[in-house]
Amino acid sequence: MHITTFLENYRRIITEQIDAITHLLNDNQIKSMAEGYLTLKSSHKEEPFNVFKLASDLYYRENFHSDIIKAFLDPHEKHKVRYLVSVCFH
């Protein structure tokens, strides 16, 4: 392939991708979803599941590892995956 043809194809592909991204970013439905997400995220004050935070309070206890396993298997824990972890072990 000649270098000129390659560069023309490259420019065309990049232009198409930029146009597609611009179209996506200007879509009102996408904008509405993004605004809703940001509103929900800013109103949600609960800290997400953090295994390091769990470990920091328990590292000195005898049952440290059991507590971590329990946290992963507990469907009501902050990780929000419900029964997914326990289903993986069945």
N, CA, C and O of each residue as an XYZ file, in Angstrom:
360
protein
N       0.863     -1.181      0.000
C       0.000      0.000      0.000
C       0.902      1.235      0.000
O       1.890      1.301      0.731
N       0.556      2.163     -0.796
C       1.301      3.406     -0.897
C       1.066      4.244      0.352
O      -0.028      4.217      0.917
N       2.060      4.973      0.782
C       1.969      5.764      2.023
C       0.848      6.794      1.964
O       0.203      7.056      2.979
N       0.606      7.376      0.807
C      -0.459      8.366      0.656
C      -1.824      7.715      0.890
O      -2.679      8.292      1.561
N      -2.025      6.542      0.350
C      -3.283      5.812      0.540
C      -3.461      5.459      2.013
O      -4.553      5.592      2.565
N      -2.382      5.011      2.639
C      -2.432      4.680      4.053
C      -2.842      5.897      4.877
O      -3.724      5.803      5.731
N      -2.212      7.029      4.623
C      -2.515      8.244      5.382
C      -3.938      8.730      5.136
O      -4.586      9.220      6.061
N      -4.429      8.605      3.928
C      -5.807      8.984      3.633
C      -6.791      8.093      4.386
O      -7.769      8.577      4.955
N      -6.526      6.800      4.382
C      -7.382      5.865      5.130
C      -7.332      6.158      6.634
O      -8.356      6.147      7.317
N      -6.140      6.414      7.122
C      -5.966      6.730      8.542
C      -6.752      7.985      8.917
O      -7.452      8.007      9.930
N      -6.634      9.020      8.102
C      -7.351     10.274      8.352
C      -8.861     10.052      8.332
O      -9.582     10.591      9.171
N      -9.339      9.255      7.371
C     -10.768      8.961      7.267
C     -11.265      8.239      8.516
O     -12.307      8.586      9.071
N     -10.513      7.234      8.949
C     -10.919      6.462     10.127
C     -10.940      7.350     11.370
O     -11.891      7.308     12.150
N      -9.904      8.142     11.550
C      -9.847      9.042     12.717
C     -10.992     10.042     12.677
O     -11.614     10.302     13.707
N     -11.283     10.606     11.517
C     -12.378     11.567     11.372
C     -13.720     10.914     11.699
O     -14.559     11.517     12.367
N     -13.921      9.683     11.229
C     -15.158      8.959     11.539
C     -15.291      8.723     13.042
O     -16.379      8.871     13.600
N     -14.201      8.362     13.693
C     -14.240      8.103     15.134
C     -14.513      9.390     15.924
O     -15.288      9.379     16.880
N     -13.890     10.471     15.532
C     -14.134     11.764     16.193
C     -15.584     12.175     16.011
O     -16.213     12.647     16.958
N     -16.127     12.005     14.811
C     -17.527     12.332     14.555
C     -18.457     11.474     15.413
O     -19.441     11.977     15.955
N     -18.151     10.189     15.537
C     -18.983      9.287     16.346
C     -18.942      9.679     17.814
O     -19.973      9.672     18.487
N     -17.766     10.019     18.315
C     -17.637     10.438     19.720
C     -18.367     11.757     19.947
O     -19.051     11.917     20.958
N     -18.231     12.693     19.030
C     -18.914     13.975     19.138
C     -20.427     13.771     19.151
O     -21.131     14.393     19.945
N     -20.922     12.911     18.283
C     -22.351     12.598     18.231
C     -22.812     11.997     19.558
O     -23.866     12.363     20.077
N     -22.025     11.081     20.101
C     -22.357     10.448     21.372
C     -22.407     11.485     22.500
O     -23.342     11.489     23.301
N     -21.411     12.353     22.560
C     -21.357     13.355     23.634
C     -22.456     14.405     23.518
O     -22.813     15.038     24.512
N     -22.992     14.594     22.325
C     -24.066     15.572     22.133
C     -25.457     14.960     22.255
O     -26.456     15.676     22.170
N     -25.534     13.661     22.452
C     -26.811     12.970     22.572
C     -27.481     13.347     23.898
O     -26.885     13.189     24.964
N     -28.717     13.845     23.829
C     -29.419     14.294     25.034
C     -29.691     13.166     26.019
O     -29.666     13.389     27.229
N     -29.948     11.970     25.527
C     -30.200     10.837     26.412
C     -28.925     10.483     27.195
O     -28.993     10.178     28.386
N     -27.783     10.524     26.536
C     -26.506     10.250     27.207
C     -26.229     11.344     28.233
O     -25.799     11.054     29.349
N     -26.473     12.600     27.862
C     -26.260     13.704     28.803
C     -27.141     13.550     30.032
O     -26.698     13.780     31.157
N     -28.389     13.160     29.812
C     -29.324     12.973     30.927
C     -28.863     11.837     31.834
O     -28.922     11.961     33.057
N     -28.408     10.738     31.252
C     -27.906      9.621     32.053
C     -26.684     10.039     32.857
O     -26.562      9.677     34.027
N     -25.786     10.790     32.253
C     -24.575     11.239     32.950
C     -24.932     12.176     34.105
O     -24.365     12.068     35.192
N     -25.859     13.084     33.872
C     -26.289     13.989     34.943
C     -26.945     13.219     36.080
O     -26.704     13.511     37.252
N     -27.779     12.232     35.737
C     -28.415     11.410     36.757
C     -27.387     10.638     37.563
O     -27.506     10.524     38.783
N     -26.382     10.108     36.888
C     -25.317      9.380     37.572
C     -24.565     10.294     38.536
O     -24.317      9.923     39.683
N     -24.205     11.483     38.070
C     -23.470     12.415     38.928
C     -24.308     12.846     40.126
O     -23.779     12.988     41.229
N     -25.609     13.056     39.926
C     -26.491     13.416     41.033
C     -26.574     12.285     42.040
O     -26.467     12.511     43.245
N     -26.763     11.074     41.552
C     -26.831      9.910     42.433
C     -25.514      9.706     43.171
O     -25.503      9.433     44.372
N     -24.423      9.837     42.459
C     -23.101      9.646     43.067
C     -22.839     10.684     44.157
O     -22.288     10.350     45.206
N     -23.223     11.923     43.924
C     -22.969     12.969     44.920
C     -23.889     12.839     46.129
O     -23.544     13.310     47.213
N     -25.049     12.211     45.967
C     -25.968     12.066     47.093
C     -25.686     10.801     47.900
O     -26.205     10.646     49.005
N     -24.880      9.907     47.366
C     -24.586      8.634     48.025
C     -23.384      8.830     48.946
O     -22.253      8.957     48.479
N     -23.632      8.853     50.251
C     -22.581      9.144     51.214
C     -21.917      7.900     51.795
O     -20.852      8.000     52.403
N     -22.527      6.731     51.618
C     -21.967      5.512     52.179
C     -20.663      5.154     51.475
O     -20.570      5.190     50.248
N     -19.672      4.811     52.267
C     -18.398      4.419     51.691
C     -18.533      3.062     51.014
O     -19.257      2.194     51.502
N     -17.849      2.874     49.905
C     -17.911      1.577     49.223
C     -17.157      0.509     50.019
O     -16.413      0.817     50.950
N     -17.362     -0.729     49.638
C     -16.668     -1.844     50.273
C     -15.170     -1.674     50.082
O     -14.706     -1.438     48.966
N     -14.415     -1.793     51.164
C     -12.975     -1.618     51.101
C     -12.325     -2.655     52.000
O     -12.388     -2.539     53.224
N     -11.706     -3.661     51.414
C     -11.106     -4.742     52.194
C      -9.973     -4.219     53.070
O      -9.716     -4.787     54.131
N      -9.291     -3.159     52.661
C      -8.201     -2.626     53.466
C      -8.720     -1.939     54.727
O      -8.093     -2.009     55.783
N      -9.863     -1.280     54.608
C     -10.474     -0.682     55.786
C     -10.941     -1.779     56.743
O     -10.798     -1.649     57.958
N     -11.486     -2.833     56.204
C     -11.896     -3.975     57.009
C     -10.688     -4.557     57.731
O     -10.768     -4.879     58.916
N      -9.582     -4.692     57.032
C      -8.379     -5.295     57.606
C      -7.726     -4.399     58.653
O      -7.154     -4.909     59.616
N      -7.795     -3.102     58.497
C      -7.093     -2.213     59.417
C      -7.600     -2.328     60.847
O      -6.824     -2.157     61.787
N      -8.888     -2.614     61.032
C      -9.440     -2.746     62.379
C      -9.267     -4.147     62.944
O      -9.407     -4.344     64.151
N      -8.969     -5.111     62.105
C      -8.992     -6.506     62.533
C      -7.643     -7.213     62.455
O      -7.550     -8.385     62.819
N      -6.606     -6.538     61.996
C      -5.364     -7.240     61.714
C      -4.760     -7.936     62.934
O      -4.047     -8.928     62.779
N      -5.023     -7.453     64.106
C      -4.403     -8.009     65.305
C      -5.204     -9.162     65.907
O      -4.727     -9.823     66.829
N      -6.396     -9.409     65.410
C      -7.252    -10.442     65.990
C      -6.950    -11.815     65.429
O      -6.466    -11.951     64.305
N      -7.238    -12.815     66.211
C      -7.005    -14.199     65.814
C      -7.805    -14.592     64.581
O      -7.311    -15.345     63.742
N      -9.008    -14.105     64.461
C      -9.891    -14.515     63.372
C      -9.905    -13.524     62.206
O     -10.923    -13.367     61.532
N      -8.797    -12.872     61.976
C      -8.668    -11.874     60.920
C      -9.106    -12.421     59.555
O      -9.950    -11.817     58.893
N      -8.547    -13.543     59.134
C      -8.867    -14.100     57.811
C     -10.323    -14.545     57.732
O     -10.970    -14.393     56.696
N     -10.827    -15.088     58.815
C     -12.235    -15.501     58.830
C     -13.154    -14.309     58.633
O     -14.161    -14.404     57.931
N     -12.810    -13.189     59.251
C     -13.629    -11.983     59.103
C     -13.631    -11.476     57.662
O     -14.662    -11.016     57.170
N     -12.505    -11.555     56.995
C     -12.434    -11.112     55.598
C     -13.267    -12.042     54.710
O     -14.019    -11.572     53.856
N     -13.136    -13.351     54.906
C     -13.926    -14.305     54.127
C     -15.412    -14.096     54.380
O     -16.219    -14.134     53.451
N     -15.769    -13.876     55.636
C     -17.170    -13.621     55.990
C     -17.691    -12.380     55.259
O     -18.815    -12.372     54.758
N     -16.863    -11.332     55.203
C     -17.287    -10.102     54.532
C     -17.553    -10.344     53.047
O     -18.515     -9.811     52.495
N     -16.719    -11.131     52.408
C     -16.933    -11.429     50.988
C     -18.160    -12.302     50.766
O     -18.853    -12.149     49.760
N     -18.434    -13.211     51.688
C     -19.560    -14.128     51.514
C     -20.886    -13.562     51.993
O     -21.941    -14.101     51.659
N     -20.854    -12.490     52.767
C     -22.072    -11.892     53.295
C     -22.780    -11.087     52.195
O     -22.230    -10.092     51.724
N     -23.980    -11.491     51.779
C     -24.672    -10.794     50.679
C     -25.132     -9.392     51.061
O     -25.525     -8.623     50.183
N     -25.096     -9.041     52.327
C     -25.549     -7.721     52.775
C     -24.388     -6.774     53.041
O     -24.594     -5.669     53.545
N     -23.198     -7.182     52.717
C     -22.010     -6.365     52.924
C     -21.995     -5.241     51.886
O     -22.774     -5.275     50.933
N     -21.138     -4.265     52.054
C     -21.100     -3.086     51.179
C     -20.598     -3.368     49.770
O     -20.674     -2.479     48.922
N     -20.091     -4.558     49.480
C     -19.558     -4.841     48.143
C     -20.651     -4.878     47.093
O     -20.351     -4.791     45.902
N     -21.910     -5.005     47.491
C     -23.078     -4.910     46.611
C     -23.172     -6.006     45.557
O     -23.941     -5.860     44.607
N     -22.427     -7.089     45.686
C     -22.554     -8.164     44.701
C     -23.506     -9.243     45.187
O     -23.672    -10.272     44.531
N     -24.122     -9.018     46.314
C     -25.122     -9.916     46.887
C     -24.597    -11.339     46.999
O     -23.613    -11.588     47.696
N     -25.247    -12.267     46.320
C     -24.912    -13.683     46.451
C     -23.885    -14.157     45.425
O     -23.560    -15.344     45.386
N     -23.376    -13.259     44.604
C     -22.471    -13.645     43.530
C     -21.253    -14.399     44.044
O     -20.878    -15.425     43.477
N     -20.632    -13.905     45.109
C     -19.423    -14.559     45.626
C     -19.745    -15.950     46.152
O     -19.010    -16.897     45.872
N     -20.818    -16.088     46.902
C     -21.145    -17.398     47.456
C     -21.580    -18.379     46.365
O     -21.335    -19.579     46.483
N     -22.216    -17.886     45.315
C     -22.620    -18.757     44.206
C     -21.388    -19.322     43.502
O     -21.430    -20.440     42.989
N     -20.318    -18.579     43.471
C     -19.089    -19.044     42.815
C     -18.495    -20.258     43.524
O     -17.725    -21.003     42.918
N     -18.835    -20.472     44.786
C     -18.284    -21.585     45.546
C     -19.194    -22.801     45.564
O     -18.831    -23.816     46.158
N     -20.341    -22.740     44.949
C     -21.262    -23.887     44.932
C     -21.022    -24.766     43.739
O     -21.707    -25.774     43.567
